[in-house]
Amino acid sequence: MKQQLIIYSLSIFFLASCKLSKDTPKKLPRIAIAGIAIESSTFSPAQSHEEAFHPRIGDAIFNDYPFFAEGSSQRSRAEWIPTIRGRALPGGIVTNEAYESMVGKTLTLLKENGPYDGIFFDIHGAMSVIGIDDAEGDFIERIRKVVGTEVLISTSMDLHGNVSKRLARHSDLITCYRMAPHEDALESKQRAVDNLLDRLESGKGKPAFKAWIPVPILLPGEKTSTRIEPGKSLYAKVDPITKQEGVVDAAIWVGYAWADEPRNHAVVMVTGDDKDQVTQSAEDLANSFWDARSEFVFVAPVATLDESIAMALKSKKRPFMISDMGDNPTAGGAGDVTWTLQEILAYEAFKSEKGPSLIYASIPGPKLVAKALEVGVGGKVSAEVGAAIDDRYAPPITLNGTVTAIVKGDQHAEIEVVVKVGSVAVIVTNKRKPYHKEIDFTRLDLNPRETDIVIVKIGYLVPELYDMRGGWIMALTPGGVDQDLERLGYQRIKRPMFPLDKDMENPNLSAQLIPLSHETY
């Protein structure tokens, strides 16, 4: 009887336990979100300060990611702990004070809100900081010291970022964009999140193998667009690899050409659980990149500025787009080089209001903006613009013209003014801003589609401008992101490096297996 009672009691306990287990909700993984992103040129005299990053803290970070919207799959699959996310326009080297401030705040929040199962680390990969080599490697290593080595870190990057061995070591999962222009940016970030969630939910944890291969190639983004060959076919090889058994992700980084640090070069990485598949896939991608190295060309025809203007004036295609490449603010240029604008205003063709219509976007000029606010639309202004930061190629220009538009409130420009000088509509900003979308122009009462010539401080055209173009030429103009890399004067990158050393011997492209993060201390 006693034995039957014991068996009965155990049965009741077992059934109750099963019911409790069934009714108890599964514990969600705790995942932090962090990241500081900028592409910063060490060849520009500009410096980037903390305000340029517009840092978001806490739940406001979710607004940067549509896939984290309330009710979304990603949002419901984890307990998310957003810390700090800062993203700046490309620019000059980051001040040490700005970097330490943002990193310090991130680490404090991570300490206060732990423990964690994972971290979504959203960076660019080309941040240069005064006094620090490999800023992203430094940042992630300091995160590791706070959260520990068992936490899974999934790193999302721009394909123009740099992957040092240190960054690779502390990243358990790592991926980057597969398109240039970066039409897949949000898709890539979501992939980084999905990879992290999948590994946590499945209990697989850290991938067993990470293959890292440095490829001694350093090319500007304008020569590595995935719109054309060989970039198109090279990046088309990535996704099929990720579908293979034993592979989690694969990526090719072109690297960032306008910073002079040892980590600046191309990299291939593959992560997964099958050693042979991971290493072989990485080596195949690296060799494909190396074999195609001499085939990379500019995504559009290039010419001097004079040649570009001559083509535009002769062309019947409208609008004729000219990329003012050397001072491209979306690649790290200061954005205030006046050389191109000075040349344009010297052309007889544009001195009359009846000349060919031309939009120039853009030049910072806070003095002119202030005067424009005083006189209003329709008033006359005369004030200096540009060359407050980068005056190596031309001095400030005094613009004399009529104000045709004043718009306030842009996140980057703050205040935008259009000044008509002859037949040229010059967009003057309080602070630098890139002009990528049609609404950037139309909100200033400008119609780029019906303008003869549109000159934009940009490299390859982003999708909206590309679709709008009639004709297009990329002008080889001077600035902090000069497309002629040999003129930059590298001192610290690893040599030999293609194409700077065109006759270099074939490199060793064998996969290097990076230790797992918990094996690094």
N, C-alpha and C positions, 0 to 999 in steps of 0.2 A: 504493500500500500504506500509505504513511504517512498519507495523507488518510483511508483507511478506518479505520485504527487510532484516529485522532483522533475520528472520528464515533462509533465503537464505544465509546470511553471516555466521550464526552459522554452517550451513551445510558445507559450504566451509571450515570453520575453522576445523570442526570435521574430514572431509576427509583428509585435509592437515596434521592434527595431526596424523591420522592413518598411512598415507604414511610415515611421518617422523619417527614414531615409528617403522614401518616395515623396513625402510631403515637404521635406526640407529643400529649399531652393539651392541650386548649385552655386557655389561661391564664384563670383566673377573675378577675373584677374585684375589686379590694380596696375594701371599703366600711366606713367607720367608723360607729358608732352613738353619738349624743350627744343630750343634752337635759335641760333643767331646766324643770319645769312646776308652776305654781301660778296660782290665780286670787286676786288680792289686792286688798282694798278699801282705798282711801286715806281712806275715811270712817269707818274703825274705828280706835280707839286701839291696837289690837293690832299687834305686830310678829312677823314670822316669821324664825326662826333656822335655821341649817343642819340641825340635828337633825330639824326638821320634814319635811325632804325625804327622809329615810331613803335617802341616796345609795347606789346600787349601783355597783360597779366590776367591769369585766371580764366573764367569762362568766356571772356571776350575772344580768346584764342580760337574757340570753335567756329567763329564767324569766318575765319580764314580757310576753312575746309568744308565745302558743301557736303561731303560724305559723312560729316559729323552732325548733320542736322538732327533735330529732335525726332526720334522714332526710326532713325536709320539703323540698318543692321550693325554697322560699326559702332555706333554710339551705345547700343544696347548690349553689346557683347563684352563690355569691360567697364570697370569703374575707372573713369578717366580723371587724372589729376593734372590739369594744365598749369605750368609754371610761368615761364616767360618765353615769348616768341618775338624776335625782332627781325625785320627784313628791310634792308635799305636799298635804295637805288645803287647800282654800281658806282664806285667813286674811288677816291684816293685811299691811301693806307689808313687804317683805323688807329685812333689814338689809344695809347695804353690805358689811359684813364677810362675811356668809354668801354673798352673790352673788359677790364677788371670790374667795372661797375655792373655790367650786364651778367657776366659770369658769376660774380659774387652773389647777386640777387637770385640767380638760378639755383646755385648751390644751397643757399639759405632755405629756399622754398622746398628743395628736395629733402633737406635734412628735417624740416618741420613736418612734412607730410608722408614720410615713408612708413612702412616698407613698401617695396614695389616688386611686381613680377616682371614688368617690362618697361621700356622707355622708347617712345617714338622720337627720334633725334632728327629734326628737320633742319638741314643746313644747305648752303650752296657748295662750299668746298674750296673757294678761292678767296678767303678772307686773309688779308695780310695785316699784321698788327705791329706797331713800332716796338722793337725789342724782342719780338717773339717769332721764331720760325715755326711753321706748321701750327697755326692757331687752332684749327679744328682738332688736330691731334692732341694739343694741350688741353682743350676744352673737354673732350670726351674722357681723357685720362683723369682729369679732376672730378668728373662726374662719377667715374668708377670708384674713386677713393671714398665717395660719399655713399653710394648705393650698394657697393660690393660687386664681386665678380660673378655671382650666380644670376643676377638680373639680366634678362635678354634685352639687348639694345638693337633696334632696327633703325638703320641710318638711311635717310633719303637725301639724294644729292642731284645737282645739276651735272650734266655730262661735261661741262667746262670746269668742273671742280678738280681738285687734286687729292689723290688717295695715298697718303704716306703709309708706311708700314705700321706706324703707331695707330693711325686711324683704323686701319684694317684689323689690327690686333684687338682693339677694344669694341669693334662693331661685330656683333654676332650675325646679323643679317644686314645686307647693304645692297642698295640698288640706285639707279640713276635714270634720268630721262633717256628716251631712245629716239627723240626727234629734235631736230634743229632747223627752223625755229621750234621752240618748246611747246608745241600744241598738246603734248601729253603730260604736262607738268603735274596737274592734279591727279591724273591717272597713275602716275608714278608714285606720288605720295600715298595714294590709296593702296597701291601694291605693297608698299613698305609696311603699312598698317595691317593689311590682310595677311601678309607673311608672318608678322609678329603674332597676330591672333591665332592663326592656324597652328603655329608651333606651340603656343601656350595651351590651347584647347585640346590638342591631340596628345599632349604630354611628351612630345618628342624633344622639346627644349632646343638647345643650341645645335645647329648643324655640326656634324662631326668634322667637316673639312672646309677650309677656306683657301682657295688657290689665288695667289696674288702674283701678277707679272708686270713689272715696269717695262714700258715700251719706249725707247729713246726717240720719241717723235714729239715735236712741239709746233703746232700749227694754229693759226688764228681761226676763230669760229667761221669766218667768212669763206674759208677754204674747206670746211668740213661739214657743210650743210647736208642733211639727209634728204634734201629735195633732189639732189643730183648724185651721179656716180663719182667716186666709188663709195661715198658715205652711205648712200641709199642701200646698196647691196650689203655693205659691211654690217650695218645695224639691223638689217633684215635677218641676219644669222642669229641674233640674240634670242628672240622669243622661242624659236624651235628648241633651243638648248634647254630652256626652262621647263619644257614639256617632257623631258626625258626623266625616266625613273632615277631617283637618287640625286636630282638637282633641284635646289630651291630657287635660285636666281642666278642671273648672269648679267654682266654689265661691262661696257666699254666707256672709259673716260678719255676724252680728247685732251683734257688738262687746260690750264689757263696760261695763255702766252704772254700776258703783260705784267707778270710779277717775276722778280728775280730771286727765287728760292730753290734750294736743291730738290724739293718735292715736285717742282713744276715740270711735268712730262705726262705722257699718256700712260694709262694703266688698264689692265683687264683683270676682273675678278669673277670667280664662280664659287658659289657656296652650295653645299649639299651633304648628303650622307654616304654617297658612293665615291670612294677615293679615286678610282680609276676614271669614272665618268667626269668628276669635277676637274681633275688635272688635265685630262685629254681635251675637254671642252675649252678650258682656259687657254691651253696652248694653241688650239685651232684658231680661236679668235685672235690671239696675239699675232700669230703668223699671218693670218689674213690681213690684219692691219699693216704689218710691216711690209708684206708683199705689195700692197697697194699704195705705199707711201709716196711714190712719184706721180701718182695719178690725180692727187688732190689739186684742184684748181679753184679759183674764185667762183662763187655761185652765180656771178653775173659778170659781164664785161667790166674791166677797170680802165681808167684813163686819168690823165692829169685833170685838174679843174678846168683849165682853158679848153682842153679837148672835150670835156663833158659839156660845158656851156655851148660850145660850137655845135655839138650833136643835138642838144636840146633845141637850139634856135632853128636848126634846119629841119628837125623832125616835125611831122604832121600828127604824131601821136600825142594825145593829151589825157591826163597830165603826164609830162615827162619828169620822172623822178630821178633825183641825183642824191646819192648817199654821201654825206660829208663824213667820211669814216674815221679820220684821225682823232677827232674829239668826241666820239660817240659816248654819250653819258651812260648808255646801257651796257657798255663794255668796261667802264672804269675811267673814261675821260672826264676832265674837269668840267666840260660843258660850256666853258666861257672863252675858248680860243676864238679870236676875232679874225683870223687870217682869211678864212673863206668869205665871210661877210664883207670884209674890206675889199677883196678882189671883185666881188659882185657889184658893189656900189660904184666901182670905178669904170664899169662897162657903160659905154655910151648908149647901148640898146635899152638900158633900164632907167636912164636919167629922166625920161619924160613919162608923164602919167599915161600917155598913150602907147607906151612901149609894151613888150610882151609881159603878161602878168606873171609875177613870181612870188611865191611864199617862201620865207626863210624861217625854219623852226629849229632852233630858237637860240636866244642869247640872254643870259642874265644881265640885268641892269637896274638895280634898286634905285639909283638916283633918277633915272628916267621914269621909272614907275611912280615915284613920289611926285614928280612934276606932272605926270599925266593925271594923277588923282586931283591935283590942284586945278588943272585947266579943263578936264573932262573930255568926253567924246566930242570930236570936232575941233578941239583946240590944237594949237601948235606947240611943239616941245622941241627942246634942244638940250641934250644931256649925253654924258658918256655912258657907254655900255661895254661889258665884257672885260677880259684880261685882268680881273681883280685877283685871280688865282694863278692862271697859266698865261703869262705874258711873254713866253719864250719866242713866239713866232710873229706876234704883232701886238701893238699897244692897244689901249682902249680906243674905241671909235666914238666920235661925237655924232649922234643921229639927229638930224634936223628934219622933222616931218609932222604929219597930221595924225592925231590919235583917232583911230576908227573903232576901237573896241576896248573896254575895260571889264574884266571878269575877276571876281574875287572867290576864294574858297577852295581852290585846288589844293589837295594834300601836299603836293610837292612844290608847285610853283608859288603857291599862296595867292599871288596876284598876277594876272596876265594882261598885257597891254599889246595892242597891235598898232604899229606906227607905219604909216604909208610914206615911203621915200621914193619919189618917182613912180615907177610901176612895181616897186618891190614892197610887199607887206611883210614887215619884220615883226616876229613875235618876240616880245621882251618880257622876261619874267623876273619876279622878285628873287626867286631861287630857281636853280636849274630844274628842268623837267624834260623827259623824252616825249616825243609826239608820235604815237603809234596807232591811234584810232581816228576814224573819220570824225567822231564827235569832238575830239580834241580841237579840231579846226572849226567845225560848224558852230560850236558854242561861242566862238569868237567872230561869228558872222563871216567866216571864210568858207569858200566852196572849192575844195581842192580838185574835185572832179572837173570843174570848168576852168581851172587855172592852167596856164601854159606850162609853167615849170614849178615844181615843188622840190625844195632842197631841205633835207632832214638830216639832223645829226644822228646817224644810225649806220649800221653795217649792212648785213642782209636785211631785206625788208620783212617786217613781221606780216602775218597773214592779211590783215585788212589793207595795208598799204600795197602789198604784193598783188592782191586781187584788184585793186583800184588802178594800178599803174597802166599807163599807155606805153611809154618807153621807160627804160631804166638803165642807169650807169652808176657804177661805184667809183667815186673820185678818191684818188690817192692823196689825201690832204694830211697836213701835219697835226700832231697832238700826242697825248699821253697813251693812246692806243693805236699808234702807227702800225699800219698793216705790213710795212717793210721791216720785219723783225731784225734784220741785220743792222738797221740804224739805231736800234734800242740800246745796244752796248751791254749785253748780259755780262755779269761778273761771277755769279754764284750758282747758276744752273749746272747740272752734271753734264760733262762733255765726254765723249762726242755725242752730239744731238742732231738728228735730221730735222730740217734741211740745212741747219747752220754748218754742219759738217757733211757735205753731200757725198763724199767718198769714203765714209766710215765703213768699217767691216760689219758684217751681220752680227747682231747681238745674240746673247744667250737668252732665249725666250722660254726656258724651262720653267714650269710652274713652281713657285715657292709656297709651301704649305705654312700658313700662319697659325701659330698656337691659338687655342681657344682662350677666351678672355680670362677664365679662371685659372689658366696655366701661366699667366704673365707675371704674377707677383711671387 
